[in-house]
């Protein structure tokens, strides 16, 4: 699956598209992907000057984006927009640096017409960098746009 097909699944766009590629996807069940960090990302300049480190919240967001792609790949949910409902048991285990590739693994544990729960693990070179339980609600896409008007 290429970046173009990722953009066909989730509404995120640069500079906030945090999944470079999806390498395996079972709709509504699980996925594996990668985020290739070049070091040119703007957040590295300020987090932290002289010692750039990927912010942990962006690791969680990358996992959430891959989980969203997993859900939206299932035709039953294509008219929905997965939104964070919560983050449980988030743990950050190692620093992620410019030039690293962040391997992303997500699995969906529970999924209904209105919400779901999944688990994500982000790692570099086989070492866990971040893990978290992801809770999400599935909002109708039109309802989100109407609310913003």
Rosetta constraint file for C-alpha pairs under 8 A:
AtomPair CA 1 CA 5 HARMONIC 6.13 0.50
AtomPair CA 1 CA 6 HARMONIC 7.25 0.50
AtomPair CA 1 CA 21 HARMONIC 6.67 0.50
AtomPair CA 1 CA 22 HARMONIC 5.56 0.50
AtomPair CA 1 CA 23 HARMONIC 6.28 0.50
AtomPair CA 1 CA 24 HARMONIC 7.85 0.50
AtomPair CA 2 CA 6 HARMONIC 6.47 0.50
AtomPair CA 2 CA 21 HARMONIC 5.79 0.50
AtomPair CA 2 CA 22 HARMONIC 6.90 0.50
AtomPair CA 3 CA 7 HARMONIC 6.31 0.50
AtomPair CA 3 CA 19 HARMONIC 7.93 0.50
AtomPair CA 3 CA 20 HARMONIC 6.04 0.50
AtomPair CA 3 CA 21 HARMONIC 5.53 0.50
AtomPair CA 3 CA 22 HARMONIC 7.73 0.50
AtomPair CA 4 CA 8 HARMONIC 6.38 0.50
AtomPair CA 5 CA 9 HARMONIC 6.50 0.50
AtomPair CA 6 CA 10 HARMONIC 6.34 0.50
AtomPair CA 6 CA 19 HARMONIC 7.96 0.50
AtomPair CA 6 CA 21 HARMONIC 7.24 0.50
AtomPair CA 6 CA 22 HARMONIC 7.26 0.50
AtomPair CA 6 CA 69 HARMONIC 7.13 0.50
AtomPair CA 7 CA 11 HARMONIC 6.43 0.50
AtomPair CA 7 CA 12 HARMONIC 6.91 0.50
AtomPair CA 7 CA 13 HARMONIC 7.17 0.50
AtomPair CA 9 CA 69 HARMONIC 5.52 0.50
AtomPair CA 9 CA 72 HARMONIC 6.02 0.50
AtomPair CA 9 CA 73 HARMONIC 6.39 0.50
AtomPair CA 10 CA 65 HARMONIC 7.39 0.50
AtomPair CA 10 CA 68 HARMONIC 6.72 0.50
AtomPair CA 10 CA 69 HARMONIC 5.73 0.50
AtomPair CA 10 CA 72 HARMONIC 7.17 0.50
AtomPair CA 12 CA 16 HARMONIC 6.24 0.50
AtomPair CA 12 CA 17 HARMONIC 5.22 0.50
AtomPair CA 13 CA 17 HARMONIC 4.85 0.50
AtomPair CA 17 CA 65 HARMONIC 7.93 0.50
AtomPair CA 18 CA 35 HARMONIC 6.22 0.50
AtomPair CA 18 CA 58 HARMONIC 7.86 0.50
AtomPair CA 18 CA 61 HARMONIC 7.48 0.50
AtomPair CA 18 CA 62 HARMONIC 5.11 0.50
AtomPair CA 18 CA 65 HARMONIC 7.22 0.50
AtomPair CA 19 CA 33 HARMONIC 6.83 0.50
AtomPair CA 19 CA 34 HARMONIC 5.94 0.50
AtomPair CA 19 CA 35 HARMONIC 4.82 0.50
AtomPair CA 19 CA 36 HARMONIC 7.92 0.50
AtomPair CA 19 CA 62 HARMONIC 6.07 0.50
AtomPair CA 19 CA 65 HARMONIC 7.08 0.50
AtomPair CA 19 CA 66 HARMONIC 6.88 0.50
AtomPair CA 20 CA 33 HARMONIC 7.49 0.50
AtomPair CA 20 CA 34 HARMONIC 5.69 0.50
AtomPair CA 20 CA 35 HARMONIC 4.69 0.50
AtomPair CA 20 CA 36 HARMONIC 6.07 0.50
AtomPair CA 21 CA 33 HARMONIC 5.49 0.50
AtomPair CA 21 CA 34 HARMONIC 5.41 0.50
AtomPair CA 21 CA 35 HARMONIC 6.85 0.50
AtomPair CA 22 CA 31 HARMONIC 7.31 0.50
AtomPair CA 22 CA 32 HARMONIC 6.00 0.50
AtomPair CA 22 CA 33 HARMONIC 4.07 0.50
AtomPair CA 22 CA 34 HARMONIC 6.49 0.50
AtomPair CA 22 CA 66 HARMONIC 7.88 0.50
AtomPair CA 23 CA 31 HARMONIC 7.63 0.50
AtomPair CA 23 CA 32 HARMONIC 5.63 0.50
AtomPair CA 23 CA 33 HARMONIC 5.24 0.50
AtomPair CA 23 CA 34 HARMONIC 7.64 0.50
AtomPair CA 24 CA 31 HARMONIC 5.31 0.50
AtomPair CA 24 CA 32 HARMONIC 5.07 0.50
AtomPair CA 24 CA 33 HARMONIC 6.90 0.50
AtomPair CA 25 CA 29 HARMONIC 7.95 0.50
AtomPair CA 25 CA 30 HARMONIC 5.95 0.50
AtomPair CA 25 CA 31 HARMONIC 4.23 0.50
AtomPair CA 25 CA 32 HARMONIC 6.51 0.50
AtomPair CA 25 CA 70 HARMONIC 6.50 0.50
AtomPair CA 26 CA 30 HARMONIC 5.25 0.50
AtomPair CA 26 CA 31 HARMONIC 6.13 0.50
AtomPair CA 26 CA 70 HARMONIC 6.84 0.50
AtomPair CA 27 CA 70 HARMONIC 5.14 0.50
AtomPair CA 27 CA 71 HARMONIC 6.10 0.50
AtomPair CA 27 CA 72 HARMONIC 7.50 0.50
AtomPair CA 27 CA 73 HARMONIC 5.09 0.50
AtomPair CA 27 CA 74 HARMONIC 5.00 0.50
AtomPair CA 28 CA 70 HARMONIC 5.25 0.50
AtomPair CA 28 CA 71 HARMONIC 4.47 0.50
AtomPair CA 28 CA 72 HARMONIC 7.46 0.50
AtomPair CA 28 CA 73 HARMONIC 6.97 0.50
AtomPair CA 28 CA 74 HARMONIC 5.81 0.50
AtomPair CA 28 CA 108 HARMONIC 6.57 0.50
AtomPair CA 28 CA 111 HARMONIC 7.64 0.50
AtomPair CA 29 CA 70 HARMONIC 6.69 0.50
AtomPair CA 29 CA 71 HARMONIC 7.54 0.50
AtomPair CA 29 CA 107 HARMONIC 5.80 0.50
AtomPair CA 29 CA 108 HARMONIC 5.06 0.50
AtomPair CA 29 CA 109 HARMONIC 7.58 0.50
AtomPair CA 30 CA 67 HARMONIC 7.59 0.50
AtomPair CA 30 CA 70 HARMONIC 6.21 0.50
AtomPair CA 30 CA 105 HARMONIC 7.59 0.50
AtomPair CA 30 CA 106 HARMONIC 5.49 0.50
AtomPair CA 30 CA 107 HARMONIC 4.21 0.50
AtomPair CA 30 CA 108 HARMONIC 5.97 0.50
AtomPair CA 31 CA 66 HARMONIC 6.98 0.50
AtomPair CA 31 CA 67 HARMONIC 7.31 0.50
AtomPair CA 31 CA 70 HARMONIC 6.19 0.50
AtomPair CA 31 CA 105 HARMONIC 5.93 0.50
AtomPair CA 31 CA 106 HARMONIC 5.45 0.50
AtomPair CA 31 CA 107 HARMONIC 6.64 0.50
AtomPair CA 32 CA 66 HARMONIC 7.76 0.50
AtomPair CA 32 CA 103 HARMONIC 7.44 0.50
AtomPair CA 32 CA 104 HARMONIC 5.53 0.50
AtomPair CA 32 CA 105 HARMONIC 4.56 0.50
AtomPair CA 32 CA 106 HARMONIC 6.53 0.50
AtomPair CA 33 CA 66 HARMONIC 7.07 0.50
AtomPair CA 33 CA 103 HARMONIC 6.05 0.50
AtomPair CA 33 CA 104 HARMONIC 4.96 0.50
AtomPair CA 33 CA 105 HARMONIC 6.55 0.50
AtomPair CA 34 CA 101 HARMONIC 6.56 0.50
AtomPair CA 34 CA 102 HARMONIC 5.55 0.50
AtomPair CA 34 CA 103 HARMONIC 4.63 0.50
AtomPair CA 34 CA 104 HARMONIC 5.56 0.50
AtomPair CA 35 CA 62 HARMONIC 7.73 0.50
AtomPair CA 35 CA 101 HARMONIC 5.71 0.50
AtomPair CA 35 CA 102 HARMONIC 5.06 0.50
AtomPair CA 35 CA 103 HARMONIC 6.64 0.50
AtomPair CA 35 CA 104 HARMONIC 7.59 0.50
AtomPair CA 36 CA 99 HARMONIC 7.24 0.50
AtomPair CA 36 CA 100 HARMONIC 6.50 0.50
AtomPair CA 36 CA 101 HARMONIC 4.50 0.50
AtomPair CA 36 CA 102 HARMONIC 6.38 0.50
AtomPair CA 37 CA 41 HARMONIC 7.41 0.50
AtomPair CA 37 CA 97 HARMONIC 7.80 0.50
AtomPair CA 37 CA 98 HARMONIC 5.66 0.50
AtomPair CA 37 CA 99 HARMONIC 5.16 0.50
AtomPair CA 37 CA 100 HARMONIC 5.57 0.50
AtomPair CA 37 CA 101 HARMONIC 5.91 0.50
AtomPair CA 37 CA 102 HARMONIC 7.55 0.50
AtomPair CA 38 CA 98 HARMONIC 5.82 0.50
AtomPair CA 38 CA 99 HARMONIC 4.87 0.50
AtomPair CA 38 CA 100 HARMONIC 7.48 0.50
AtomPair CA 39 CA 44 HARMONIC 6.82 0.50
AtomPair CA 39 CA 97 HARMONIC 7.75 0.50
AtomPair CA 39 CA 98 HARMONIC 4.13 0.50
AtomPair CA 39 CA 99 HARMONIC 5.68 0.50
AtomPair CA 40 CA 44 HARMONIC 7.45 0.50
AtomPair CA 40 CA 98 HARMONIC 7.89 0.50
AtomPair CA 41 CA 45 HARMONIC 7.84 0.50
AtomPair CA 42 CA 46 HARMONIC 7.61 0.50
AtomPair CA 43 CA 47 HARMONIC 5.97 0.50
AtomPair CA 43 CA 54 HARMONIC 7.77 0.50
AtomPair CA 44 CA 48 HARMONIC 6.47 0.50
AtomPair CA 44 CA 49 HARMONIC 7.49 0.50
AtomPair CA 44 CA 52 HARMONIC 5.03 0.50
AtomPair CA 44 CA 53 HARMONIC 6.39 0.50
AtomPair CA 44 CA 54 HARMONIC 6.76 0.50
AtomPair CA 44 CA 98 HARMONIC 7.64 0.50
AtomPair CA 45 CA 49 HARMONIC 5.61 0.50
AtomPair CA 45 CA 52 HARMONIC 6.76 0.50
AtomPair CA 46 CA 52 HARMONIC 7.60 0.50
AtomPair CA 47 CA 51 HARMONIC 7.49 0.50
AtomPair CA 47 CA 52 HARMONIC 5.48 0.50
AtomPair CA 47 CA 53 HARMONIC 5.96 0.50
AtomPair CA 47 CA 54 HARMONIC 7.22 0.50
AtomPair CA 47 CA 55 HARMONIC 7.07 0.50
AtomPair CA 48 CA 52 HARMONIC 4.70 0.50
AtomPair CA 48 CA 53 HARMONIC 6.37 0.50
AtomPair CA 52 CA 97 HARMONIC 6.48 0.50
AtomPair CA 52 CA 98 HARMONIC 6.98 0.50
AtomPair CA 53 CA 95 HARMONIC 6.37 0.50
AtomPair CA 53 CA 96 HARMONIC 5.81 0.50
AtomPair CA 53 CA 97 HARMONIC 5.11 0.50
AtomPair CA 53 CA 98 HARMONIC 7.19 0.50
AtomPair CA 54 CA 58 HARMONIC 7.15 0.50
AtomPair CA 54 CA 59 HARMONIC 7.58 0.50
AtomPair CA 54 CA 95 HARMONIC 7.10 0.50
AtomPair CA 54 CA 96 HARMONIC 5.35 0.50
AtomPair CA 54 CA 97 HARMONIC 6.07 0.50
AtomPair CA 54 CA 98 HARMONIC 7.62 0.50
AtomPair CA 55 CA 59 HARMONIC 6.95 0.50
AtomPair CA 56 CA 60 HARMONIC 6.56 0.50
AtomPair CA 56 CA 92 HARMONIC 6.87 0.50
AtomPair CA 56 CA 130 HARMONIC 7.52 0.50
AtomPair CA 57 CA 61 HARMONIC 6.19 0.50
AtomPair CA 58 CA 62 HARMONIC 6.05 0.50
AtomPair CA 59 CA 63 HARMONIC 6.39 0.50
AtomPair CA 59 CA 122 HARMONIC 7.02 0.50
AtomPair CA 59 CA 130 HARMONIC 6.85 0.50
AtomPair CA 60 CA 64 HARMONIC 6.21 0.50
AtomPair CA 60 CA 130 HARMONIC 7.43 0.50
AtomPair CA 60 CA 131 HARMONIC 7.81 0.50
AtomPair CA 60 CA 132 HARMONIC 7.22 0.50
AtomPair CA 61 CA 65 HARMONIC 6.11 0.50
AtomPair CA 62 CA 66 HARMONIC 6.36 0.50
AtomPair CA 62 CA 104 HARMONIC 7.74 0.50
AtomPair CA 63 CA 67 HARMONIC 6.17 0.50
AtomPair CA 63 CA 104 HARMONIC 6.33 0.50
AtomPair CA 63 CA 105 HARMONIC 7.36 0.50
AtomPair CA 63 CA 106 HARMONIC 6.76 0.50
AtomPair CA 63 CA 120 HARMONIC 5.79 0.50
AtomPair CA 63 CA 121 HARMONIC 7.34 0.50
AtomPair CA 63 CA 122 HARMONIC 7.21 0.50
AtomPair CA 64 CA 68 HARMONIC 6.04 0.50
AtomPair CA 64 CA 84 HARMONIC 7.97 0.50
AtomPair CA 64 CA 120 HARMONIC 7.86 0.50
AtomPair CA 64 CA 134 HARMONIC 7.01 0.50
AtomPair CA 65 CA 69 HARMONIC 6.29 0.50
AtomPair CA 66 CA 70 HARMONIC 6.26 0.50
AtomPair CA 66 CA 104 HARMONIC 7.66 0.50
AtomPair CA 66 CA 106 HARMONIC 6.99 0.50
AtomPair CA 67 CA 71 HARMONIC 6.36 0.50
AtomPair CA 67 CA 106 HARMONIC 6.00 0.50
AtomPair CA 67 CA 107 HARMONIC 7.37 0.50
AtomPair CA 67 CA 108 HARMONIC 7.39 0.50
AtomPair CA 67 CA 118 HARMONIC 7.46 0.50
AtomPair CA 67 CA 120 HARMONIC 7.99 0.50
AtomPair CA 68 CA 72 HARMONIC 6.00 0.50
AtomPair CA 68 CA 82 HARMONIC 5.94 0.50
AtomPair CA 69 CA 73 HARMONIC 5.90 0.50
AtomPair CA 70 CA 74 HARMONIC 7.33 0.50
AtomPair CA 71 CA 77 HARMONIC 6.58 0.50
AtomPair CA 72 CA 76 HARMONIC 7.99 0.50
AtomPair CA 72 CA 77 HARMONIC 5.38 0.50
AtomPair CA 72 CA 78 HARMONIC 5.12 0.50
AtomPair CA 72 CA 80 HARMONIC 7.53 0.50
AtomPair CA 73 CA 77 HARMONIC 7.64 0.50
AtomPair CA 73 CA 78 HARMONIC 7.12 0.50
AtomPair CA 74 CA 78 HARMONIC 6.76 0.50
AtomPair CA 77 CA 113 HARMONIC 7.72 0.50
AtomPair CA 79 CA 140 HARMONIC 6.24 0.50
AtomPair CA 79 CA 141 HARMONIC 5.99 0.50
AtomPair CA 80 CA 138 HARMONIC 5.60 0.50
AtomPair CA 80 CA 139 HARMONIC 5.42 0.50
AtomPair CA 80 CA 140 HARMONIC 4.60 0.50
AtomPair CA 80 CA 141 HARMONIC 5.12 0.50
AtomPair CA 81 CA 138 HARMONIC 5.42 0.50
AtomPair CA 81 CA 139 HARMONIC 5.15 0.50
AtomPair CA 81 CA 140 HARMONIC 6.11 0.50
AtomPair CA 81 CA 141 HARMONIC 5.33 0.50
AtomPair CA 82 CA 136 HARMONIC 6.04 0.50
AtomPair CA 82 CA 137 HARMONIC 5.65 0.50
AtomPair CA 82 CA 138 HARMONIC 4.58 0.50
AtomPair CA 82 CA 139 HARMONIC 6.38 0.50
AtomPair CA 83 CA 136 HARMONIC 5.32 0.50
AtomPair CA 83 CA 137 HARMONIC 5.35 0.50
AtomPair CA 83 CA 138 HARMONIC 6.38 0.50
AtomPair CA 83 CA 139 HARMONIC 7.15 0.50
AtomPair CA 84 CA 134 HARMONIC 7.47 0.50
AtomPair CA 84 CA 135 HARMONIC 6.12 0.50
AtomPair CA 84 CA 136 HARMONIC 4.47 0.50
AtomPair CA 84 CA 137 HARMONIC 6.44 0.50
AtomPair CA 85 CA 134 HARMONIC 7.78 0.50
AtomPair CA 85 CA 135 HARMONIC 4.96 0.50
AtomPair CA 85 CA 136 HARMONIC 4.28 0.50
AtomPair CA 85 CA 137 HARMONIC 5.70 0.50
AtomPair CA 86 CA 134 HARMONIC 6.26 0.50
AtomPair CA 86 CA 135 HARMONIC 4.83 0.50
AtomPair CA 86 CA 136 HARMONIC 6.59 0.50
AtomPair CA 87 CA 132 HARMONIC 6.71 0.50
AtomPair CA 87 CA 133 HARMONIC 5.75 0.50
AtomPair CA 87 CA 134 HARMONIC 4.99 0.50
AtomPair CA 87 CA 135 HARMONIC 6.05 0.50
AtomPair CA 88 CA 132 HARMONIC 6.08 0.50
AtomPair CA 88 CA 133 HARMONIC 4.92 0.50
AtomPair CA 88 CA 134 HARMONIC 6.56 0.50
AtomPair CA 88 CA 135 HARMONIC 7.79 0.50
AtomPair CA 89 CA 131 HARMONIC 7.70 0.50
AtomPair CA 89 CA 132 HARMONIC 5.41 0.50
AtomPair CA 89 CA 133 HARMONIC 6.00 0.50
AtomPair CA 90 CA 130 HARMONIC 7.14 0.50
AtomPair CA 90 CA 131 HARMONIC 5.64 0.50
AtomPair CA 90 CA 132 HARMONIC 4.14 0.50
AtomPair CA 90 CA 133 HARMONIC 6.74 0.50
AtomPair CA 91 CA 130 HARMONIC 5.55 0.50
AtomPair CA 91 CA 131 HARMONIC 5.46 0.50
AtomPair CA 91 CA 132 HARMONIC 6.45 0.50
AtomPair CA 92 CA 129 HARMONIC 5.63 0.50
AtomPair CA 92 CA 130 HARMONIC 4.44 0.50
AtomPair CA 92 CA 131 HARMONIC 6.79 0.50
AtomPair CA 93 CA 128 HARMONIC 6.16 0.50
AtomPair CA 93 CA 129 HARMONIC 4.68 0.50
AtomPair CA 93 CA 130 HARMONIC 5.84 0.50
AtomPair CA 94 CA 127 HARMONIC 7.75 0.50
AtomPair CA 94 CA 128 HARMONIC 6.92 0.50
AtomPair CA 94 CA 129 HARMONIC 4.60 0.50
AtomPair CA 94 CA 130 HARMONIC 7.47 0.50
AtomPair CA 95 CA 129 HARMONIC 6.59 0.50
AtomPair CA 96 CA 100 HARMONIC 6.53 0.50
AtomPair CA 96 CA 102 HARMONIC 7.68 0.50
AtomPair CA 96 CA 124 HARMONIC 7.41 0.50
AtomPair CA 96 CA 129 HARMONIC 7.08 0.50
AtomPair CA 100 CA 124 HARMONIC 6.90 0.50
AtomPair CA 101 CA 124 HARMONIC 6.21 0.50
AtomPair CA 101 CA 125 HARMONIC 7.99 0.50
AtomPair CA 102 CA 122 HARMONIC 6.20 0.50
AtomPair CA 102 CA 123 HARMONIC 5.62 0.50
AtomPair CA 102 CA 124 HARMONIC 5.22 0.50
AtomPair CA 103 CA 122 HARMONIC 5.48 0.50
AtomPair CA 103 CA 123 HARMONIC 5.12 0.50
AtomPair CA 103 CA 124 HARMONIC 6.07 0.50
AtomPair CA 104 CA 120 HARMONIC 7.20 0.50
AtomPair CA 104 CA 121 HARMONIC 5.99 0.50
AtomPair CA 104 CA 122 HARMONIC 4.60 0.50
AtomPair CA 104 CA 123 HARMONIC 6.66 0.50
AtomPair CA 105 CA 120 HARMONIC 5.59 0.50
AtomPair CA 105 CA 121 HARMONIC 5.29 0.50
AtomPair CA 105 CA 122 HARMONIC 6.41 0.50
AtomPair CA 106 CA 118 HARMONIC 6.92 0.50
AtomPair CA 106 CA 119 HARMONIC 5.61 0.50
AtomPair CA 106 CA 120 HARMONIC 4.31 0.50
AtomPair CA 106 CA 121 HARMONIC 6.52 0.50
AtomPair CA 107 CA 118 HARMONIC 5.49 0.50
AtomPair CA 107 CA 119 HARMONIC 5.46 0.50
AtomPair CA 107 CA 120 HARMONIC 6.58 0.50
AtomPair CA 108 CA 116 HARMONIC 7.46 0.50
AtomPair CA 108 CA 117 HARMONIC 6.08 0.50
AtomPair CA 108 CA 118 HARMONIC 4.13 0.50
AtomPair CA 108 CA 119 HARMONIC 6.55 0.50
AtomPair CA 109 CA 116 HARMONIC 7.56 0.50
AtomPair CA 109 CA 117 HARMONIC 5.68 0.50
AtomPair CA 109 CA 118 HARMONIC 5.04 0.50
AtomPair CA 109 CA 119 HARMONIC 7.31 0.50
AtomPair CA 110 CA 116 HARMONIC 5.14 0.50
AtomPair CA 110 CA 117 HARMONIC 5.14 0.50
AtomPair CA 110 CA 118 HARMONIC 6.81 0.50
AtomPair CA 111 CA 115 HARMONIC 6.02 0.50
AtomPair CA 111 CA 116 HARMONIC 4.20 0.50
AtomPair CA 111 CA 117 HARMONIC 6.58 0.50
AtomPair CA 112 CA 116 HARMONIC 6.10 0.50
AtomPair CA 113 CA 138 HARMONIC 7.08 0.50
AtomPair CA 114 CA 137 HARMONIC 5.82 0.50
AtomPair CA 114 CA 138 HARMONIC 4.93 0.50
AtomPair CA 114 CA 139 HARMONIC 7.05 0.50
AtomPair CA 115 CA 135 HARMONIC 7.66 0.50
AtomPair CA 115 CA 136 HARMONIC 5.60 0.50
AtomPair CA 115 CA 137 HARMONIC 4.13 0.50
AtomPair CA 115 CA 138 HARMONIC 5.25 0.50
AtomPair CA 116 CA 135 HARMONIC 5.97 0.50
AtomPair CA 116 CA 136 HARMONIC 5.42 0.50
AtomPair CA 116 CA 137 HARMONIC 6.42 0.50
AtomPair CA 116 CA 138 HARMONIC 7.78 0.50
AtomPair CA 117 CA 133 HARMONIC 7.18 0.50
AtomPair CA 117 CA 134 HARMONIC 5.64 0.50
AtomPair CA 117 CA 135 HARMONIC 4.53 0.50
AtomPair CA 117 CA 136 HARMONIC 6.31 0.50
AtomPair CA 118 CA 133 HARMONIC 5.81 0.50
AtomPair CA 118 CA 134 HARMONIC 5.10 0.50
AtomPair CA 118 CA 135 HARMONIC 6.53 0.50
AtomPair CA 119 CA 131 HARMONIC 7.50 0.50
AtomPair CA 119 CA 132 HARMONIC 5.87 0.50
AtomPair CA 119 CA 133 HARMONIC 4.48 0.50
AtomPair CA 119 CA 134 HARMONIC 5.78 0.50
AtomPair CA 120 CA 131 HARMONIC 5.56 0.50
AtomPair CA 120 CA 132 HARMONIC 5.50 0.50
AtomPair CA 120 CA 133 HARMONIC 6.43 0.50
AtomPair CA 120 CA 134 HARMONIC 7.24 0.50
AtomPair CA 121 CA 128 HARMONIC 6.95 0.50
AtomPair CA 121 CA 129 HARMONIC 7.69 0.50
AtomPair CA 121 CA 130 HARMONIC 5.79 0.50
AtomPair CA 121 CA 131 HARMONIC 4.34 0.50
AtomPair CA 121 CA 132 HARMONIC 6.73 0.50
AtomPair CA 122 CA 128 HARMONIC 6.00 0.50
AtomPair CA 122 CA 129 HARMONIC 5.58 0.50
AtomPair CA 122 CA 130 HARMONIC 5.07 0.50
AtomPair CA 122 CA 131 HARMONIC 6.24 0.50
AtomPair CA 123 CA 127 HARMONIC 5.22 0.50
AtomPair CA 123 CA 128 HARMONIC 4.19 0.50
AtomPair CA 123 CA 129 HARMONIC 4.82 0.50
AtomPair CA 123 CA 130 HARMONIC 6.75 0.50
AtomPair CA 124 CA 128 HARMONIC 6.57 0.50
AtomPair CA 124 CA 129 HARMONIC 6.64 0.50
AtomPair CA 139 CA 143 HARMONIC 6.97 0.50
AtomPair CA 139 CA 144 HARMONIC 7.02 0.50
AtomPair CA 140 CA 144 HARMONIC 6.85 0.50
AtomPair CA 141 CA 145 HARMONIC 6.87 0.50
AtomPair CA 142 CA 146 HARMONIC 6.16 0.50
AtomPair CA 143 CA 147 HARMONIC 6.13 0.50
AtomPair CA 144 CA 148 HARMONIC 6.57 0.50
AtomPair CA 145 CA 149 HARMONIC 6.62 0.50
